[in-house]
Amino acid sequence: MVIRVKAELFALAGLLSLAACQEAQDPAMQALDEAQVDGAKVAPGSTAAEDCLLVIWEVREQAGDFGGDAERDYDRSHDEAAGGAISCATATSASQFEKTLKALRDAASSGDRAATLAEAGIPLLFIDEDGTSRELTEVRALEEAFDEVFTQKTLERMRSLALEQMTVIPDKGAFFDLGALWLVVPETGARPKLVTVNSQAAAEAAAAAAREAAAAPAD
């Protein structure tokens, strides 16, 4: 159940950005349909989802930092995301995602560069607002590009990351805002890492939100 990090992440980022222009259904879910993922969508609360959680909990127990019944209860009650069960799609639990999201929120709020870098995976794919992509394959390269990658807009978004805003794609990871931020699980039961920062997708998501707000009927 170890997640497979694939080259399709880059293609998916493009699909997610294009989805912002579609209004027939939720952009993230439309992108999920168009991506034609290899893995199967599993319904939260199903027998299959429980099986995924059991495997993850077994690994967590072996790691020695498992939270027992409290963690099990949290994982069951928070396993749902757009795209299906978090556990089966990503090979880790909701509580592990929440730990990473909290660390990112805290790091962005405090301006702690070291803490932000600690949550980033290497290599990290960076896409600027013009769509130019660059793969940062060393920690030093990411440190040098920190201000370019983690702009004030990106840090502001990181401060409000919430589990219920996340979409999962089976065997490929989880994302926010049409792929502006991608997280991938390095191994079963582990905490996810931030592996893509896509400023172009973030701009598309902001534009889509603005259009939706403008089209909403006045109270």
FISE-425695 format. One record per atom (N, C-alpha, C): residue number from 1; residue in three letters; x, y, z. Coordinates in pm, whole numbers, plus 50000, padded with zeros to 5 digits. Each point is the difference from the previous one (the first is absolute). Layout:
<torzas>
k_r_px_py_pz
NUM_ALA_X_Y_Z
...
</torzas>
This chain:
<torzas>
k_r_px_py_pz
1_MET_50081_49878_50000
1_MET_49919_50122_50000
1_MET_50084_50126_50000
2_VAL_50132_49987_49987
2_VAL_50084_50119_49994
2_VAL_49961_50079_49877
3_ILE_49980_50129_50016
3_ILE_49954_50081_49887
3_ILE_50108_50011_49895
4_ARG_49961_50001_49873
4_ARG_50094_50011_49891
4_ARG_50001_50144_49950
5_VAL_50115_50068_50012
5_VAL_50013_50138_49954
5_VAL_50031_49995_49851
6_LYS_49913_50056_49918
6_LYS_50010_49983_49856
6_LYS_50020_50133_49928
7_ALA_50047_49988_49876
7_ALA_50019_50119_49917
7_ALA_49868_50065_49966
8_GLU_49888_49924_50012
8_GLU_49870_50057_49966
8_GLU_49962_50117_50088
9_LEU_50069_50020_50112
9_LEU_49967_50115_50087
9_LEU_50008_50130_49921
10_PHE_50102_50010_49914
10_PHE_50013_50123_49923
10_PHE_49883_50017_49904
11_ALA_49962_49890_49933
11_ALA_49886_50006_49909
11_ALA_49872_50031_50075
12_LEU_49985_49944_50119
12_LEU_49882_50026_50081
12_LEU_49992_50146_50039
13_ALA_50116_50061_50027
13_ALA_49999_50143_50035
13_ALA_49940_50082_49888
14_GLY_50033_49963_49873
14_GLY_49941_50070_49887
14_GLY_49851_49977_49990
15_LEU_49957_49876_50022
15_LEU_49857_49969_49996
15_LEU_49924_50079_50105
16_LEU_50058_50010_50119
16_LEU_49932_50069_50109
16_LEU_49989_50149_49971
17_SER_50101_50058_49939
17_SER_49993_50141_49963
17_SER_49894_50023_49894
18_LEU_49994_49911_49899
18_LEU_49898_50013_49897
18_LEU_49860_49986_50057
19_ALA_49987_49922_50105
19_ALA_49868_49977_50059
19_ALA_49940_50127_50056
20_ALA_50082_50097_50031
20_ALA_49949_50125_50056
20_ALA_49907_50071_49902
21_CYS_50017_49970_49870
21_CYS_49918_50066_49899
21_CYS_49866_49929_49979
22_GLN_49981_49884_50063
22_GLN_49877_49924_49983
22_GLN_49904_50033_50113
23_GLU_49874_50020_49968
23_GLU_49903_50040_50100
23_GLU_49888_49897_50018
24_ALA_50003_49891_49924
24_ALA_49892_49903_50006
24_ALA_49998_49927_50133
25_GLN_50119_49979_50062
25_GLN_50007_49932_50127
25_GLN_50121_50053_50075
26_ASP_50017_49953_50123
26_ASP_50113_50043_50080
26_ASP_50131_49976_49926
27_PRO_50086_50102_49984
27_PRO_50121_49984_49919
27_PRO_50089_49886_50046
28_ALA_50018_49986_50130
28_ALA_50089_49894_50048
28_ALA_49947_49862_49964
29_MET_49870_49981_50013
29_MET_49942_49870_49968
29_MET_50000_49974_49849
30_GLN_49982_50105_49921
30_GLN_50006_49982_49856
30_GLN_50142_49960_49959
31_ALA_50100_50063_50061
31_ALA_50138_49964_49970
31_ALA_50029_49856_50039
32_LEU_49941_49958_50110
32_LEU_50018_49862_50045
32_LEU_49946_49903_49896
33_ASP_49883_50031_49944
33_ASP_49942_49914_49897
33_ASP_50088_49998_49875
34_GLU_50049_50115_49959
34_GLU_50078_50010_49878
34_GLU_50137_49933_50012
35_ALA_50049_49992_50123
35_ALA_50134_49945_50020
35_ALA_50008_49851_49969
36_GLN_49886_49930_50006
36_GLN_49994_49856_49972
36_GLN_50106_49926_50081
37_VAL_49989_50009_50129
37_VAL_50100_49943_50089
37_VAL_49999_49849_49995
38_ASP_50116_49941_50037
38_ASP_50013_49855_49999
38_ASP_49928_49937_50119
39_GLY_50009_50064_50116
39_GLY_49941_49944_50121
39_GLY_49849_50016_50002
40_ALA_49937_49921_50083
40_ALA_49855_50005_50011
40_ALA_49958_50092_50113
41_LYS_49894_50077_49979
41_LYS_49945_50084_50104
41_LYS_49927_49912_50101
42_VAL_50034_50017_50126
42_VAL_49941_49920_50107
42_VAL_49915_50090_50089
43_ALA_49880_49957_50029
43_ALA_49909_50081_50081
43_ALA_50043_49998_50146
44_PRO_50005_50117_50065
44_PRO_50030_50005_50143
44_PRO_49895_49923_50079
45_GLY_50043_49930_50103
45_GLY_49907_49923_50082
45_GLY_49968_49863_49946
46_SER_50050_49966_49883
46_SER_49974_49870_49941
46_SER_50093_49895_50061
47_THR_49969_49875_49970
47_THR_50086_49891_50047
47_THR_50141_50015_49945
48_ALA_50009_50040_49873
48_ALA_50132_50020_49938
48_ALA_50079_50109_50071
49_ALA_49931_50110_50037
49_ALA_50068_50109_50071
49_ALA_50048_49954_50137
50_GLU_49919_49920_50068
50_GLU_50041_49948_50130
50_GLU_50123_49910_49985
51_ASP_50003_49922_49895
51_ASP_50116_49915_49975
51_ASP_50126_50085_49979
52_CYS_49986_50110_49926
52_CYS_50114_50089_49979
52_CYS_50049_50058_50133
53_LEU_49906_50041_50084
53_LEU_50037_50056_50130
53_LEU_50070_49896_50087
54_LEU_49952_49875_49996
54_LEU_50062_49896_50081
54_LEU_50147_49980_49962
55_VAL_50029_50002_49871
55_VAL_50138_49986_49954
55_VAL_50084_50118_50049
56_ILE_49945_50120_49987
56_ILE_50073_50120_50041
56_ILE_50025_49998_50150
57_TRP_49899_49963_50078
57_TRP_50016_49997_50146
57_TRP_50105_49897_50043
58_GLU_50004_49889_49931
58_GLU_50100_49899_50032
58_GLU_50142_50056_49981
59_VAL_50018_50072_49890
59_VAL_50130_50063_49974
59_VAL_50030_50107_50104
60_ARG_49898_50076_50035
60_ARG_50017_50107_50100
60_ARG_50038_49941_50136
61_GLU_49937_49890_50036
61_GLU_50033_49935_50127
61_GLU_50146_49953_50001
62_GLN_50044_49945_49889
62_GLN_50138_49954_49990
62_GLN_50098_50117_50007
63_ALA_49957_50117_49956
63_ALA_50087_50119_50003
63_ALA_50021_50050_50143
64_GLY_49909_49963_50090
64_GLY_50016_50034_50141
64_GLY_49944_50134_50044
65_ASP_49932_50071_49911
65_ASP_49944_50129_50039
65_ASP_49850_50007_49973
66_PHE_49934_49884_50001
66_PHE_49858_49992_49971
66_PHE_49918_50051_50119
67_GLY_49893_50073_49972
67_GLY_49918_50061_50105
67_GLY_49888_49913_50052
68_GLY_49995_49874_49960
68_GLY_49901_49908_50054
68_GLY_49858_50031_49958
69_ASP_49905_49978_50091
69_ASP_49858_50015_49967
69_ASP_49965_50142_49958
70_ALA_50064_50099_50060
70_ALA_49971_50139_49963
70_ALA_50036_50026_49854
71_GLU_50113_49946_49958
71_GLU_50042_50016_49860
71_GLU_49907_49922_49907
72_ARG_49963_49879_50041
72_ARG_49907_49922_49918
72_ARG_49867_50074_49981
73_ASP_49948_50056_50108
73_ASP_49873_50072_49992
73_ASP_50011_50120_49907
74_TYR_50110_50073_50011
74_TYR_50021_50117_49914
74_TYR_50009_49958_49854
75_ASP_50078_49897_49973
75_ASP_50019_49955_49862
75_ASP_49870_49953_49937
76_ARG_49920_49928_50075
76_ARG_49871_49953_49946
76_ARG_49907_50118_49970
77_SER_49993_50094_50090
77_SER_49903_50110_49986
77_SER_50047_50108_49902
78_HIS_50129_49997_49961
78_HIS_50052_50101_49908
78_HIS_50056_49939_49872
79_ASP_49961_49878_49967
79_ASP_50057_49931_49885
79_ASP_49945_50049_49868
80_GLU_49895_50079_50004
80_GLU_49935_50044_49877
80_GLU_50066_50125_49944
81_ALA_50025_49997_49869
81_ALA_50048_50117_49927
81_ALA_49937_49997_49862
82_ALA_50001_50113_49931
82_ALA_49959_49999_49860
82_ALA_50091_49902_49927
83_GLY_49942_49904_49931
83_GLY_50080_49900_49931
83_GLY_49997_49864_50066
84_GLY_49946_49990_50123
84_GLY_49990_49870_50065
84_GLY_50066_49995_50135
85_ALA_50021_49878_50048
85_ALA_50060_49980_50131
85_ALA_50148_50039_49998
86_ILE_50040_50085_50094
86_ILE_50139_50043_50009
86_ILE_50092_49879_50015
87_SER_49960_49907_50085
87_SER_50084_49886_50033
87_SER_50035_49917_49878
88_CYS_49901_49965_49920
88_CYS_50025_49915_49884
88_CYS_50067_50076_49885
89_ALA_49969_50127_49986
89_ALA_50058_50079_49890
89_ALA_50146_50032_50023
90_THR_50039_50019_50126
90_THR_50134_50051_50028
90_THR_50089_49907_50081
91_ALA_49944_49893_50055
91_ALA_50075_49904_50082
91_ALA_50046_50058_50133
92_THR_49931_50104_50045
92_THR_50021_50046_50136
92_THR_49869_50054_50053
93_SER_50001_50045_50124
93_SER_49875_50035_50068
93_SER_49976_50150_50006
94_ALA_49877_50034_50035
94_ALA_49964_50141_50015
94_ALA_50083_50067_50108
95_SER_50029_49929_50108
95_SER_50078_50060_50109
95_SER_50141_50032_49956
96_GLN_50057_49917_49913
96_GLN_50134_50028_49949
96_GLN_49998_50122_49908
97_PHE_49895_50012_49918
97_PHE_49986_50120_49917
97_PHE_49984_50124_50088
98_GLU_49919_49989_50104
98_GLU_49976_50116_50086
98_GLU_50130_50046_50068
99_LYS_50087_49907_50037
99_LYS_50128_50038_50060
99_LYS_50082_50085_49903
100_THR_50005_49958_49874
100_THR_50074_50078_49901
100_THR_49934_50134_49973
101_LEU_49867_50001_49987
101_LEU_49930_50127_49976
101_LEU_50020_50097_50115
102_LYS_49995_49951_50122
102_LYS_50023_50086_50116
102_LYS_50141_50055_49999
103_ALA_50097_49915_49966
103_ALA_50139_50046_49995
103_ALA_50018_50108_49894
104_LEU_49934_49983_49885
104_LEU_50007_50101_49895
104_LEU_49932_50129_50043
105_ARG_49883_49989_50063
105_ARG_49930_50119_50049
105_ARG_50087_50075_50100
106_ASP_50055_49928_50096
106_ASP_50080_50063_50105
106_ASP_50126_50064_49942
107_ALA_50066_49931_49907
107_ALA_50122_50052_49940
107_ALA_49972_50126_49920
108_ALA_49891_49999_49923
108_ALA_49964_50118_49920
108_ALA_49960_50117_50088
109_SER_49931_49971_50110
109_SER_49956_50106_50091
109_SER_50116_50065_50074
110_SER_50099_49919_50037
110_SER_50113_50051_50078
110_SER_50115_50050_49913
111_GLY_49994_49968_49870
111_GLY_50109_50038_49912
111_GLY_50123_49915_50019
112_ASP_49983_49880_50050
112_ASP_50111_49910_50029
112_ASP_50041_49926_49872
113_ARG_50107_50044_49938
113_ARG_50045_49939_49875
113_ARG_50042_49855_50020
114_ALA_50074_49975_50105
114_ALA_50049_49864_50024
114_ALA_49884_49903_50018
115_ALA_49896_50043_50070
115_ALA_49884_49914_50022
115_ALA_49924_49976_49870
116_THR_49994_50102_49914
116_THR_49936_49983_49869
116_THR_50078_49900_49916
117_LEU_50131_50016_49996
117_LEU_50085_49910_49922
117_LEU_49992_49857_50051
118_ALA_49979_49985_50130
118_ALA_49992_49865_50059
118_ALA_49879_49923_49949
119_GLU_49897_50070_49955
119_GLU_49878_49935_49949
119_GLU_50003_49980_49850
120_ALA_50106_50047_49934
120_ALA_50010_49988_49854
120_ALA_50072_49872_49962
121_GLY_49952_49938_49893
121_GLY_50067_49883_49945
121_GLY_50101_50043_49895
122_ILE_50103_49919_49985
122_ILE_50100_50023_49898
122_ILE_50002_49879_49908
123_PRO_49984_50017_49869
123_PRO_49990_50128_49930
123_PRO_49865_50067_50019
124_LEU_49999_50132_49985
124_LEU_49877_50078_50005
124_LEU_49980_50067_49865
125_LEU_49880_49984_49946
125_LEU_49967_50062_49872
125_LEU_49942_50138_50025
126_PHE_50061_50103_49940
126_PHE_49949_50136_50012
126_PHE_49956_50049_49863
127_ILE_49878_50053_49993
127_ILE_49945_50058_49877
127_ILE_49961_50144_50030
128_ASP_50059_50096_49927
128_ASP_49970_50140_50027
128_ASP_49871_50042_49932
129_GLU_49960_50124_50017
129_GLU_49871_50046_49948
129_GLU_49994_49998_49848
130_ASP_50116_50002_49935
130_ASP_50003_49994_49853
130_ASP_49999_49857_49948
131_GLY_50005_49902_50092
131_GLY_49997_49861_49958
131_GLY_50137_49939_49980
132_THR_50104_50074_50029
132_THR_50136_49946_49988
132_THR_50028_49909_50118
133_SER_50043_49878_49971
133_SER_50022_49903_50107
133_SER_50149_49979_50026
134_ARG_50029_49966_50125
134_ARG_50137_49970_50039
134_ARG_49998_49896_50110
135_GLU_50080_49898_49985
135_GLU_50010_49896_50103
135_GLU_50121_50028_50087
136_LEU_49974_50020_50128
136_LEU_50106_50027_50097
136_LEU_50039_49868_50064
137_THR_50119_49952_49965
137_THR_50039_49864_50035
137_THR_50089_49992_50123
138_GLU_50036_50114_50057
138_GLU_50083_50001_50120
138_GLU_49944_50099_50100
139_VAL_50021_49971_50127
139_VAL_49953_50089_50106
139_VAL_50060_50139_49983
140_ARG_50127_50006_49965
140_ARG_50066_50130_49983
140_ARG_49933_50082_49891
141_ALA_49960_49935_49890
141_ALA_49934_50071_49891
141_ALA_49867_50058_50046
142_LEU_49926_49924_50082
142_LEU_49873_50050_50052
142_LEU_50023_50115_50098
143_GLU_50103_49989_50081
143_GLU_50033_50109_50093
143_GLU_50029_50128_49923
144_GLU_50076_49990_49893
144_GLU_50037_50117_49921
144_GLU_49880_50060_49927
145_ALA_49905_49915_49965
145_ALA_49881_50047_49926
145_ALA_49881_50025_50093
146_PHE_50023_50001_50130
146_PHE_49890_50003_50096
146_PHE_49902_50114_49973
147_ASP_50049_50122_49985
147_ASP_49912_50116_49982
147_ASP_49922_49994_49870
148_GLU_50057_49936_49900
148_GLU_49932_49986_49872
148_GLU_49891_49895_50008
149_VAL_50028_49891_50070
149_VAL_49904_49891_50012
149_VAL_49890_50034_50100
150_PHE_50043_50042_50119
150_PHE_49904_50030_50107
150_PHE_49976_50150_50006
151_THR_49925_50047_49901
151_THR_49965_50142_49996
151_THR_49904_50034_50113
152_GLN_49976_50127_50018
152_GLN_49905_50041_50105
152_GLN_49861_49944_49973
153_LYS_49961_49992_49872
153_LYS_49870_49942_49967
153_LYS_49995_49853_50039
154_THR_50109_49928_49972
154_THR_50004_49857_50034
154_THR_49999_49980_50151
155_LEU_50078_50080_50072
155_LEU_50003_49989_50145
155_LEU_49864_50035_50061
156_GLU_49934_50098_49942
156_GLU_49867_50037_50050
156_GLU_49903_49884_49983
157_ARG_50008_49931_49886
157_ARG_49912_49884_49979
157_ARG_50035_49887_50096
158_MET_50128_49980_50024
158_MET_50043_49893_50090
158_MET_49949_50021_50142
159_ARG_49982_50124_50039
159_ARG_49954_50029_50137
159_ARG_49859_49951_50027
160_SER_49924_49973_49894
160_SER_49860_49960_50019
160_SER_49969_49862_49942
161_LEU_50103_49919_49975
161_LEU_49977_49866_49947
161_LEU_49915_49918_50097
162_ALA_49899_49934_49947
162_ALA_49911_49921_50084
162_ALA_49970_49867_49931
163_LEU_49992_49896_50078
163_LEU_49979_49865_49948
163_LEU_49876_49991_49913
164_GLU_49894_50069_50039
164_GLU_49875_49990_49925
164_GLU_50005_50069_49864
165_GLN_50106_50075_49973
165_GLN_50015_50066_49869
165_GLN_50080_49914_49902
166_MET_50045_49885_50043
166_MET_50094_49918_49923
166_MET_49928_49906_49904
167_THR_50061_49979_49884
167_THR_49954_49900_49904
167_THR_50109_49895_49984
168_VAL_49960_49874_49993
168_VAL_50097_49892_49982
168_VAL_49982_49935_49863
169_ILE_50111_49953_49944
169_ILE_49999_49923_49876
169_ILE_50071_49868_50029
170_PRO_49931_49889_49985
170_PRO_50059_49871_50035
170_PRO_50138_49979_49940
171_ASP_50093_49961_50086
171_ASP_50138_49965_49962
171_ASP_50084_50118_49954
172_LYS_49947_50122_50011
172_LYS_50075_50117_49954
172_LYS_50015_50108_50106
173_GLY_49914_50002_50101
173_GLY_50018_50097_50107
173_GLY_49876_50082_50027
174_ALA_50023_50118_50057
174_ALA_49891_50089_50039
174_ALA_50037_50142_49961
175_PHE_49898_50079_49969
175_PHE_50030_50137_49958
175_PHE_49898_50099_50055
176_PHE_50039_50126_49992
176_PHE_49915_50113_50036
176_PHE_49997_50097_49882
177_ASP_49885_50067_49983
177_ASP_49989_50112_49906
177_ASP_50045_49965_49859
178_LEU_49934_49903_49939
178_LEU_50027_49962_49861
178_LEU_50144_49956_49979
179_GLY_50066_49953_50105
179_GLY_50137_49952_49987
179_GLY_50105_50103_50038
180_ALA_49960_50109_50066
180_ALA_50097_50100_50042
180_ALA_50101_49941_50098
181_LEU_49953_49911_50084
181_LEU_50086_49931_50095
181_LEU_49970_49850_49993
182_TRP_50103_49920_49978
182_TRP_49986_49855_49994
182_TRP_50076_49937_50114
183_LEU_49940_49901_50063
183_LEU_50068_49923_50104
183_LEU_50000_49853_49961
184_VAL_50113_49933_50026
184_VAL_50016_49860_49967
184_VAL_50055_49926_50121
185_VAL_49956_49877_50018
185_VAL_50042_49918_50112
185_VAL_50119_49915_49958
186_PRO_50115_50014_50066
186_PRO_50120_49925_49957
186_PRO_49993_49851_50024
187_GLU_49928_49956_50102
187_GLU_49984_49859_50028
187_GLU_49875_49979_50084
188_THR_49948_49880_50000
188_THR_49876_49970_50068
188_THR_50003_50044_50146
189_GLY_49897_50076_50039
189_GLY_49986_50043_50138
189_GLY_50080_50122_50038
190_ALA_50081_50051_49908
190_ALA_50087_50114_50031
190_ALA_49925_50132_49987
191_ARG_50060_50105_50054
191_ARG_49948_50135_49978
191_ARG_50027_50043_49857
192_PRO_49906_50065_49934
192_PRO_50022_50046_49863
192_PRO_50099_50115_49995
193_LYS_50060_50018_49884
193_LYS_50092_50109_49974
193_LYS_49945_50090_49890
194_LEU_50029_50129_50009
194_LEU_49964_50094_49895
194_LEU_50097_49981_49884
195_VAL_49949_49962_49882
195_VAL_50089_49968_49888
195_VAL_49981_50091_49879
196_THR_49892_50078_49998
196_THR_49978_50093_49889
196_THR_49942_50131_50052
197_VAL_50058_50109_49953
197_VAL_49943_50133_50022
197_VAL_49974_50058_49862
198_ASN_49874_50021_49966
198_ASN_49960_50041_49866
198_ASN_49930_50136_50008
199_SER_50077_50106_49977
199_SER_49945_50135_50009
199_SER_49901_50029_49888
200_GLN_50017_49936_49885
200_GLN_49906_50018_49890
200_GLN_49863_49945_50039
201_ALA_49999_49880_50058
201_ALA_49874_49940_50043
201_ALA_49935_50084_50110
202_ALA_50083_50056_50089
202_ALA_49946_50086_50107
202_ALA_49931_50121_49942
203_ALA_50060_50060_49896
203_ALA_49939_50117_49937
203_ALA_49869_49961_49931
204_GLU_49998_49883_49935
204_GLU_49877_49952_49937
204_GLU_49891_49975_50104
205_ALA_50038_49942_50113
205_ALA_49902_49973_50105
205_ALA_49943_50131_50055
206_ALA_50086_50100_50018
206_ALA_49954_50129_50050
206_ALA_49904_50066_49900
207_ALA_50033_49988_49871
207_ALA_49913_50058_49897
207_ALA_49866_49928_49995
208_ALA_50002_49868_50014
208_ALA_49876_49923_50000
208_ALA_49913_50038_50119
209_ALA_50064_50017_50117
209_ALA_49925_50040_50119
209_ALA_49939_50138_49983
210_ALA_50074_50090_49936
210_ALA_49948_50135_49978
210_ALA_49881_49998_49905
211_ARG_50009_49917_49895
211_ARG_49887_49989_49908
211_ARG_49877_49942_50069
212_GLU_50022_49901_50083
212_GLU_49890_49939_50072
212_GLU_49934_50101_50096
213_ALA_50084_50079_50067
213_ALA_49946_50101_50091
213_ALA_49921_50106_49925
214_ALA_50050_50039_49883
214_ALA_49931_50103_49921
214_ALA_49867_49949_49946
215_ALA_49994_49869_49972
215_ALA_49877_49942_49945
215_ALA_49896_49966_50106
216_ALA_50042_50000_50126
216_ALA_49908_49964_50108
216_ALA_49893_50108_50016
217_PRO_49874_49960_50020
217_PRO_49892_50099_50016
217_PRO_50019_50079_50129
218_ALA_49966_50125_49993
218_ALA_50010_50087_50117
218_ALA_49893_49963_50103
219_ASP_50033_50014_50127
219_ASP_49902_49969_50107
219_ASP_49889_50105_50002
</torzas>
